[in-house]
Amino acid sequence: MKRFVKKWLEDNFDDLDQCISPTLTFEDVMRKPSLANSGSESVTRERIFGELSDCTGLPYDVFYYAWLDETSLEGGCKIAWERGYITEKVYNETMPKLAKFS
């Protein structure tokens, strides 16, 4: 997943957020979701998290709550489950998958 976020945004969207670092990778955001907040607009974060969700098969809410609460993907998964955004079944299926991204 060594793809650059800004390059992906340029290739896929006309309204590019200029605040994204050209060196930021999707791998960086996987390790630390708060990096998607580097001055970017909410629509840009949504696009980044949506792409990560599509590529990894992990629920979008895991990325969103990890970013919102400035925690790990595991923490985001737990928060999404506790707040009812993902089911217990999805939570139990997702947590073991997160280990390979940590």
N, CA, C and O atoms as a MOPAC input file, in Angstrom:
PM7 MOZYME 1SCF
protein

 N      0.83500 1    -1.19100 1     0.00000 1
 C      0.00000 1     0.00000 1     0.00000 1
 C      0.87900 1     1.25500 1     0.00000 1
 O      0.49500 1     2.27800 1     0.56600 1
 N      2.03200 1     1.18200 1    -0.61800 1
 C      2.95200 1     2.32400 1    -0.66800 1
 C      2.52800 1     3.26600 1    -1.78900 1
 O      3.25300 1     3.45100 1    -2.76700 1
 N      1.36000 1     3.85000 1    -1.63500 1
 C      0.86400 1     4.81300 1    -2.62900 1
 C      0.77800 1     6.18300 1    -1.96700 1
 O      0.44400 1     6.30800 1    -0.78800 1
 N      1.08500 1     7.18600 1    -2.74200 1
 C      1.04300 1     8.53900 1    -2.21900 1
 C     -0.37500 1     9.09000 1    -2.30300 1
 O     -1.03500 1     9.01800 1    -3.34000 1
 N     -0.81900 1     9.64100 1    -1.18000 1
 C     -2.18700 1    10.14500 1    -1.06900 1
 C     -2.43800 1    11.28300 1    -2.05400 1
 O     -3.44400 1    11.28500 1    -2.76300 1
 N     -1.52800 1    12.24300 1    -2.09500 1
 C     -1.74400 1    13.40400 1    -2.96500 1
 C     -1.82200 1    12.99300 1    -4.43700 1
 O     -2.66200 1    13.49600 1    -5.18300 1
 N     -0.95300 1    12.08600 1    -4.84600 1
 C     -0.96100 1    11.59600 1    -6.22800 1
 C     -2.29400 1    10.91400 1    -6.53100 1
 O     -2.87400 1    11.13600 1    -7.59500 1
 N     -2.78200 1    10.09100 1    -5.61200 1
 C     -4.06400 1     9.41400 1    -5.79600 1
 C     -5.19900 1    10.43400 1    -5.91000 1
 O     -6.08700 1    10.29100 1    -6.75100 1
 N     -5.16600 1    11.45700 1    -5.06200 1
 C     -6.19300 1    12.50100 1    -5.12300 1
 C     -6.13500 1    13.23600 1    -6.46200 1
 O     -7.17300 1    13.50100 1    -7.06800 1
 N     -4.92800 1    13.56500 1    -6.92500 1
 C     -4.77100 1    14.25100 1    -8.21600 1
 C     -5.31600 1    13.41200 1    -9.36800 1
 O     -5.92600 1    13.93900 1   -10.29800 1
 N     -5.09100 1    12.11100 1    -9.29400 1
 C     -5.52600 1    11.20600 1   -10.36900 1
 C     -7.03500 1    10.97400 1   -10.37800 1
 O     -7.60000 1    10.58700 1   -11.40100 1
 N     -7.68900 1    11.21100 1    -9.23100 1
 C     -9.09500 1    10.83500 1    -9.11500 1
 C    -10.08500 1    11.98100 1    -8.89700 1
 O    -11.29100 1    11.79100 1    -9.05300 1
 N     -9.59300 1    13.15000 1    -8.54400 1
 C    -10.49000 1    14.26600 1    -8.22600 1
 C     -9.95700 1    15.57500 1    -8.79100 1
 O     -8.74800 1    15.80100 1    -8.84000 1
 N    -10.87600 1    16.43100 1    -9.21500 1
 C    -10.49600 1    17.73700 1    -9.76100 1
 C    -10.23600 1    18.77400 1    -8.67800 1
 O     -9.39500 1    19.65600 1    -8.85100 1
 N    -10.94900 1    18.67400 1    -7.56900 1
 C    -10.85900 1    19.67900 1    -6.50700 1
 C     -9.84400 1    19.24700 1    -5.45100 1
 O    -10.21000 1    18.82100 1    -4.35600 1
 N     -8.58300 1    19.36500 1    -5.79400 1
 C     -7.50100 1    18.89600 1    -4.93500 1
 C     -7.27900 1    19.81100 1    -3.73700 1
 O     -7.21600 1    21.03400 1    -3.86500 1
 N     -7.16300 1    19.18900 1    -2.58200 1
 C     -6.83900 1    19.89000 1    -1.34200 1
 C     -5.32600 1    20.12700 1    -1.32800 1
 O     -4.55100 1    19.17200 1    -1.28100 1
 N     -4.91200 1    21.37000 1    -1.36700 1
 C     -3.49400 1    21.71600 1    -1.45000 1
 C     -2.71800 1    21.46100 1    -0.16200 1
 O     -1.48800 1    21.51200 1    -0.16600 1
 N     -3.41600 1    21.18600 1     0.94000 1
 C     -2.73700 1    21.00700 1     2.22800 1
 C     -2.12100 1    19.62500 1     2.41400 1
 O     -1.36600 1    19.41500 1     3.36300 1
 N     -2.42300 1    18.69300 1     1.54500 1
 C     -1.89500 1    17.33600 1     1.68400 1
 C     -0.42500 1    17.30000 1     1.26900 1
 O     -0.05700 1    17.78600 1     0.19900 1
 N      0.39500 1    16.72600 1     2.11800 1
 C      1.81700 1    16.59400 1     1.82000 1
 C      2.02300 1    15.62900 1     0.65900 1
 O      1.37700 1    14.58300 1     0.60800 1
 N      2.91000 1    15.96300 1    -0.27100 1
 C      3.16600 1    15.05800 1    -1.39100 1
 C      3.86600 1    13.76300 1    -0.96300 1
 O      3.90900 1    12.80500 1    -1.73500 1
 N      4.40700 1    13.72300 1     0.24400 1
 C      5.09400 1    12.51600 1     0.71200 1
 C      4.21700 1    11.61900 1     1.58700 1
 O      4.64400 1    10.52900 1     1.96800 1
 N      3.00300 1    12.05700 1     1.91000 1
 C      2.09700 1    11.26500 1     2.74600 1
 C      1.61700 1    10.04000 1     1.96700 1
 O      1.11500 1    10.16500 1     0.85000 1
 N      1.77300 1     8.86600 1     2.56100 1
 C      1.31900 1     7.63300 1     1.91500 1
 C      0.09200 1     7.08100 1     2.63600 1
 O     -0.19300 1     7.44200 1     3.77800 1
 N     -0.62300 1     6.20400 1     1.94700 1
 C     -1.74800 1     5.52600 1     2.59000 1
 C     -1.25900 1     4.67300 1     3.75100 1
 O     -1.95900 1     4.51400 1     4.75100 1
 N     -0.06400 1     4.12900 1     3.61600 1
 C      0.53400 1     3.35100 1     4.70400 1
 C      0.72100 1     4.21700 1     5.95300 1
 O      0.48300 1     3.75600 1     7.06900 1
 N      1.14700 1     5.47000 1     5.76800 1
 C      1.29600 1     6.40200 1     6.88600 1
 C     -0.04200 1     6.60300 1     7.60300 1
 O     -0.11000 1     6.59400 1     8.83200 1
 N     -1.09300 1     6.78300 1     6.82000 1
 C     -2.42500 1     7.02700 1     7.39700 1
 C     -2.94400 1     5.76900 1     8.10000 1
 O     -3.65700 1     5.86100 1     9.09900 1
 N     -2.58700 1     4.60200 1     7.57500 1
 C     -2.97000 1     3.35200 1     8.24500 1
 C     -2.35600 1     3.28100 1     9.64000 1
 O     -3.01300 1     2.87000 1    10.59600 1
 N     -1.10400 1     3.68100 1     9.74800 1
 C     -0.40900 1     3.63900 1    11.04000 1
 C     -0.90600 1     4.72300 1    11.98200 1
 O     -0.97100 1     4.52500 1    13.19500 1
 N     -1.25700 1     5.87200 1    11.41300 1
 C     -1.67400 1     7.00900 1    12.24400 1
 C     -2.74900 1     7.79200 1    11.49500 1
 O     -2.43500 1     8.72300 1    10.75300 1
 N     -4.02800 1     7.41700 1    11.68800 1
 C     -5.12200 1     8.06200 1    10.95100 1
 C     -5.18800 1     9.58200 1    11.11400 1
 O     -5.71100 1    10.27200 1    10.23800 1
 N     -4.67200 1    10.10500 1    12.20800 1
 C     -4.72000 1    11.55600 1    12.41000 1
 C     -3.90500 1    12.30900 1    11.36100 1
 O     -4.09800 1    13.51300 1    11.19500 1
 N     -3.00200 1    11.63700 1    10.64800 1
 C     -2.23300 1    12.28500 1     9.58400 1
 C     -3.12800 1    12.75500 1     8.44200 1
 O     -2.75400 1    13.65900 1     7.69400 1
 N     -4.29800 1    12.15500 1     8.30200 1
 C     -5.24800 1    12.58000 1     7.25900 1
 C     -5.81900 1    13.95100 1     7.58900 1
 O     -6.52500 1    14.54600 1     6.77400 1
 N     -5.51900 1    14.44500 1     8.76600 1
 C     -6.02700 1    15.73800 1     9.21400 1
 C     -5.01300 1    16.85200 1     8.99500 1
 O     -5.17000 1    17.93900 1     9.55000 1
 N     -4.00400 1    16.61300 1     8.22100 1
 C     -2.94100 1    17.60300 1     8.05400 1
 C     -3.44400 1    18.82900 1     7.27800 1
 O     -2.96200 1    19.13200 1     6.18700 1
 N     -4.41200 1    19.51600 1     7.86000 1
 C     -4.95300 1    20.71700 1     7.25300 1
 C     -5.98600 1    20.44800 1     6.18300 1
 O     -6.50600 1    21.38100 1     5.57200 1
 N     -6.28800 1    19.18900 1     5.95000 1
 C     -7.18200 1    18.85800 1     4.84400 1
 C     -8.65100 1    19.07500 1     5.19000 1
 O     -9.04700 1    19.08700 1     6.35600 1
 N     -9.42000 1    19.24000 1     4.16200 1
 C    -10.85100 1    19.42800 1     4.30600 1
 C    -11.50500 1    18.09500 1     4.62700 1
 O    -10.93000 1    17.03900 1     4.36100 1
 N    -12.71500 1    18.13700 1     5.20300 1
 C    -13.38300 1    16.90400 1     5.59000 1
 C    -13.66800 1    16.00500 1     4.39600 1
 O    -13.61000 1    14.78200 1     4.52200 1
 N    -13.97500 1    16.58500 1     3.24200 1
 C    -14.23900 1    15.75200 1     2.06200 1
 C    -12.97500 1    14.99300 1     1.65400 1
 O    -13.06300 1    13.86900 1     1.15900 1
 N    -11.81500 1    15.58800 1     1.85400 1
 C    -10.56000 1    14.91400 1     1.54100 1
 C    -10.33200 1    13.75400 1     2.49700 1
 O     -9.94800 1    12.66600 1     2.06700 1
 N    -10.56400 1    13.96900 1     3.79200 1
 C    -10.43600 1    12.87600 1     4.76200 1
 C    -11.39700 1    11.75100 1     4.41700 1
 O    -11.02800 1    10.57800 1     4.47800 1
 N    -12.62400 1    12.09800 1     4.05700 1
 C    -13.60600 1    11.07100 1     3.69100 1
 C    -13.12300 1    10.25500 1     2.49900 1
 O    -13.28500 1     9.03500 1     2.47400 1
 N    -12.54300 1    10.90900 1     1.53200 1
 C    -12.02300 1    10.20300 1     0.35000 1
 C    -10.87600 1     9.27600 1     0.73300 1
 O    -10.81400 1     8.13600 1     0.27100 1
 N     -9.97500 1     9.76100 1     1.57200 1
 C     -8.83300 1     8.95600 1     2.00800 1
 C     -9.31900 1     7.73600 1     2.78500 1
 O     -8.89200 1     6.61400 1     2.51000 1
 N    -10.20300 1     7.94800 1     3.74800 1
 C    -10.71200 1     6.83200 1     4.54800 1
 C    -11.53600 1     5.87400 1     3.69600 1
 O    -11.49900 1     4.66300 1     3.91300 1
 N    -12.27600 1     6.40500 1     2.73100 1
 C    -13.04200 1     5.55400 1     1.82700 1
 C    -12.13000 1     4.65800 1     0.99600 1
 O    -12.41100 1     3.47400 1     0.81000 1
 N    -11.04100 1     5.22900 1     0.50100 1
 C    -10.07700 1     4.44800 1    -0.28500 1
 C     -9.41400 1     3.38400 1     0.58000 1
 O     -9.24400 1     2.24500 1     0.14500 1
 N     -9.04000 1     3.74900 1     1.79900 1
 C     -8.44700 1     2.76600 1     2.70800 1
 C     -9.42800 1     1.64000 1     3.00200 1
 O     -9.04700 1     0.47000 1     3.03300 1
 N    -10.67800 1     1.99000 1     3.21500 1
 C    -11.70900 1     0.98500 1     3.47400 1
 C    -11.85700 1     0.05200 1     2.27700 1
 O    -11.92400 1    -1.16600 1     2.44000 1
 N    -11.90900 1     0.62300 1     1.07500 1
 C    -12.04100 1    -0.19200 1    -0.13700 1
 C    -10.84400 1    -1.12300 1    -0.33500 1
 O    -11.01000 1    -2.28100 1    -0.71800 1
 N     -9.64700 1    -0.61700 1    -0.07600 1
 C     -8.42300 1    -1.39900 1    -0.31400 1
 C     -8.19400 1    -2.48400 1     0.73900 1
 O     -7.65600 1    -3.54700 1     0.42800 1
 N     -8.59700 1    -2.22300 1     1.96500 1
 C     -8.30700 1    -3.15200 1     3.05700 1
 C     -9.49000 1    -4.04200 1     3.42600 1
 O     -9.31000 1    -5.09400 1     4.03900 1
 N    -10.69200 1    -3.62500 1     3.05700 1
 C    -11.88300 1    -4.35900 1     3.47300 1
 C    -12.29800 1    -4.04900 1     4.90000 1
 O    -13.21100 1    -4.67800 1     5.43500 1
 N    -11.63100 1    -3.08200 1     5.51800 1
 C    -11.99000 1    -2.67800 1     6.88000 1
 C    -13.11100 1    -1.64600 1     6.82100 1
 O    -13.18400 1    -0.86800 1     5.87000 1
 N    -13.97900 1    -1.63100 1     7.81900 1
 C    -15.06800 1    -0.64800 1     7.81500 1
 C    -14.54700 1     0.79400 1     7.84700 1
 O    -13.58500 1     1.10100 1     8.55200 1
 N    -15.18100 1     1.65400 1     7.08900 1
 C    -14.85200 1     3.08500 1     7.06100 1
 C    -14.85000 1     3.66400 1     8.47300 1
 O    -13.98200 1     4.46600 1     8.81600 1
 N    -15.82000 1     3.25900 1     9.28900 1
 C    -15.95800 1     3.81200 1    10.64000 1
 C    -14.73800 1     3.55800 1    11.51100 1
 O    -14.46600 1     4.33300 1    12.42800 1
 N    -14.00300 1     2.49700 1    11.24500 1
 C    -12.77600 1     2.22100 1    11.99900 1
 C    -11.78200 1     3.35300 1    11.77700 1
 O    -11.17600 1     3.84000 1    12.73100 1
 N    -11.61000 1     3.77000 1    10.53900 1
 C    -10.68500 1     4.86900 1    10.23100 1
 C    -11.20200 1     6.18500 1    10.80000 1
 O    -10.44700 1     6.95900 1    11.38900 1
 N    -12.48800 1     6.42500 1    10.61900 1
 C    -13.08500 1     7.68100 1    11.07500 1
 C    -12.93700 1     7.84800 1    12.58600 1
 O    -12.50000 1     8.90300 1    13.04700 1
 N    -13.29200 1     6.83100 1    13.35900 1
 C    -13.21700 1     6.97600 1    14.81400 1
 C    -11.79000 1     6.93500 1    15.33800 1
 O    -11.50100 1     7.52200 1    16.38100 1
 N    -10.89600 1     6.25600 1    14.63800 1
 C     -9.48900 1     6.32600 1    15.01700 1
 C     -8.97800 1     7.75200 1    14.82700 1
 O     -8.23000 1     8.26900 1    15.65600 1
 N     -9.39000 1     8.38100 1    13.72200 1
 C     -9.00200 1     9.76800 1    13.46900 1
 C     -9.65800 1    10.70900 1    14.47400 1
 O     -8.98500 1    11.54500 1    15.07800 1
 N    -10.96700 1    10.57200 1    14.65300 1
 C    -11.72700 1    11.48800 1    15.50500 1
 C    -11.22000 1    11.47800 1    16.94500 1
 O    -11.10800 1    12.53000 1    17.57500 1
 N    -10.91600 1    10.29600 1    17.46200 1
 C    -10.46600 1    10.17500 1    18.84900 1
 C     -8.94300 1    10.10300 1    18.96900 1
 O     -8.41200 1     9.84500 1    20.04900 1
 N     -8.24100 1    10.33100 1    17.85000 1
 C     -6.77500 1    10.31100 1    17.82100 1
 C     -6.23000 1     9.05500 1    18.49700 1
 O     -5.43100 1     9.12300 1    19.43100 1
 N     -6.68100 1     7.91900 1    17.99900 1
 C     -6.27700 1     6.63600 1    18.56100 1
 C     -5.83100 1     5.70700 1    17.44000 1
 O     -5.76800 1     6.10400 1    16.27700 1
 N     -5.52800 1     4.49000 1    17.79800 1
 C     -5.10900 1     3.47700 1    16.82400 1
 C     -6.31900 1     2.94400 1    16.06600 1
 O     -7.46000 1     3.25800 1    16.40500 1
 N     -6.06500 1     2.13700 1    15.04000 1
 C     -7.16400 1     1.50500 1    14.32300 1
 C     -7.94000 1     0.57200 1    15.25200 1
 O     -9.16300 1     0.47500 1    15.15300 1
 N     -7.23500 1    -0.11300 1    16.15100 1
 C     -7.91600 1    -0.97400 1    17.12000 1
 C     -8.84500 1    -0.14400 1    17.99600 1
 O     -9.97800 1    -0.54300 1    18.26700 1
 N     -8.35800 1     1.01400 1    18.43800 1
 C     -9.17600 1     1.91000 1    19.24800 1
 C    -10.37900 1     2.42700 1    18.46900 1
 O    -11.47900 1     2.53500 1    19.01100 1
 N    -10.16200 1     2.74800 1    17.19100 1
 C    -11.26600 1     3.20800 1    16.34300 1
 C    -12.31800 1     2.13600 1    16.15500 1
 O    -13.51300 1     2.43000 1    16.12400 1
 N    -11.87900 1     0.89200 1    16.02900 1
 C    -12.80700 1    -0.22400 1    15.87100 1
 C    -13.65000 1    -0.39000 1    17.13300 1
 O    -14.86500 1    -0.57000 1    17.06400 1
 N    -12.99300 1    -0.32600 1    18.27400 1
 C    -13.71000 1    -0.46900 1    19.54800 1
 C    -14.73000 1     0.65800 1    19.73200 1
 O    -15.86000 1     0.41100 1    20.15400 1
 N    -14.33800 1     1.87300 1    19.41900 1
 C    -15.24300 1     3.01700 1    19.55300 1
 C    -16.43300 1     2.87400 1    18.60900 1
 O    -17.57400 1     3.11300 1    19.00700 1
 N    -16.17200 1     2.48300 1    17.35200 1
 C    -17.26000 1     2.31200 1    16.38100 1
 C    -18.25000 1     1.25700 1    16.86300 1
 O    -19.45900 1     1.41200 1    16.68600 1
 N    -17.74800 1     0.19000 1    17.46900 1
 C    -18.61600 1    -0.86300 1    17.99200 1
 C    -19.39900 1    -0.35600 1    19.21400 1
 O    -20.61200 1    -0.55100 1    19.30000 1
 N    -18.71000 1     0.28500 1    20.14500 1
 C    -19.37400 1     0.77800 1    21.36300 1
 C    -20.46400 1     1.79800 1    21.04700 1
 O    -21.47400 1     1.86800 1    21.74700 1
 N    -20.26400 1     2.57900 1    20.00400 1
 C    -21.24800 1     3.60700 1    19.63800 1
 C    -22.30300 1     3.09100 1    18.66200 1
 O    -23.18100 1     3.84500 1    18.24300 1
 N    -22.22200 1     1.83000 1    18.30300 1
 C    -23.24000 1     1.21100 1    17.47500 1
 C    -23.10100 1     1.43100 1    15.97500 1
 O    -24.05700 1     1.21700 1    15.22900 1
 N    -21.92700 1     1.85400 1    15.52400 1
 C    -21.72700 1     2.08500 1    14.09500 1
 C    -21.32600 1     0.81900 1    13.35100 1
 O    -21.49500 1     0.73000 1    12.13500 1
 N    -20.79900 1    -0.15200 1    14.07200 1
 C    -20.56700 1    -1.47100 1    13.50000 1
 C    -21.13700 1    -2.49900 1    14.47100 1
 O    -21.21500 1    -2.25700 1    15.67500 1
 N    -21.53000 1    -3.63300 1    13.93600 1
 C    -22.11500 1    -4.67800 1    14.77400 1
 C    -21.01900 1    -5.42700 1    15.52200 1
 O    -19.83400 1    -5.30700 1    15.21000 1
 N    -21.44100 1    -6.19900 1    16.51200 1
 C    -20.48300 1    -7.01300 1    17.26400 1
 C    -19.81300 1    -8.02900 1    16.32900 1
 O    -18.62400 1    -8.31600 1    16.46700 1
 N    -20.57600 1    -8.56400 1    15.38700 1
 C    -20.02500 1    -9.51700 1    14.41900 1
 C    -18.91600 1    -8.85700 1    13.59300 1
 O    -17.84300 1    -9.43400 1    13.41800 1
 N    -19.17400 1    -7.66200 1    13.09300 1
 C    -18.16100 1    -6.94000 1    12.30700 1
 C    -16.96000 1    -6.61800 1    13.19100 1
 O    -15.81600 1    -6.74700 1    12.75600 1
 N    -17.21200 1    -6.20200 1    14.42000 1
 C    -16.12800 1    -5.91700 1    15.37100 1
 C    -15.24700 1    -7.14900 1    15.55200 1
 O    -14.02200 1    -7.06000 1    15.46100 1
 N    -15.87400 1    -8.30100 1    15.80900 1
 C    -15.12100 1    -9.53800 1    16.04800 1
 C    -14.36800 1   -10.00200 1    14.80400 1
 O    -13.30700 1   -10.61500 1    14.91800 1
 N    -14.90200 1    -9.71900 1    13.62700 1
 C    -14.21200 1   -10.07700 1    12.38700 1
 C    -13.07200 1    -9.10500 1    12.06400 1
 O    -12.06200 1    -9.49700 1    11.48000 1
 N    -13.24200 1    -7.84400 1    12.44800 1
 C    -12.28700 1    -6.78900 1    12.08900 1
 C    -11.06400 1    -6.76800 1    12.98900 1
 O     -9.94900 1    -6.57400 1    12.50500 1
 N    -11.24900 1    -6.96200 1    14.27800 1
 C    -10.11700 1    -6.83700 1    15.21300 1
 C     -8.93100 1    -7.72600 1    14.83200 1
 O     -7.80200 1    -7.23600 1    14.84300 1
 N     -9.12200 1    -8.99900 1    14.49800 1
 C     -7.94600 1    -9.81000 1    14.12000 1
 C     -7.26100 1    -9.31000 1    12.83600 1
 O     -6.04600 1    -9.44700 1    12.69200 1
 N     -8.01900 1    -8.74400 1    11.92500 1
 C     -7.45300 1    -8.21400 1    10.67400 1
 C     -6.53700 1    -7.02500 1    10.93400 1
 O     -5.58200 1    -6.79600 1    10.19300 1
 N     -6.83200 1    -6.26700 1    11.98900 1
 C     -6.07100 1    -5.05100 1    12.26600 1
 C     -4.62400 1    -5.33500 1    12.64500 1
 O     -3.74900 1    -4.49000 1    12.45300 1
 N     -4.37400 1    -6.51700 1    13.18000 1
 C     -3.01200 1    -6.87000 1    13.60600 1
 C     -2.02700 1    -6.77800 1    12.45100 1
 O     -0.88500 1    -6.36400 1    12.64800 1
 N     -2.44800 1    -7.15400 1    11.25600 1
 C     -1.51000 1    -7.11800 1    10.12800 1
 C     -1.23000 1    -5.69600 1     9.64200 1
 O     -0.31000 1    -5.48600 1     8.85200 1
 N     -2.01100 1    -4.71900 1    10.10400 1
 C     -1.79000 1    -3.32800 1     9.69900 1
 C     -1.05200 1    -2.53300 1    10.77900 1
 O     -0.67900 1    -1.38200 1    10.55100 1
 N     -0.84100 1    -3.12800 1    11.93500 1
 C     -0.18800 1    -2.39700 1    13.03400 1
 C      1.31000 1    -2.42800 1    12.90700 1
 O      2.01200 1    -1.86300 1    13.74500 1

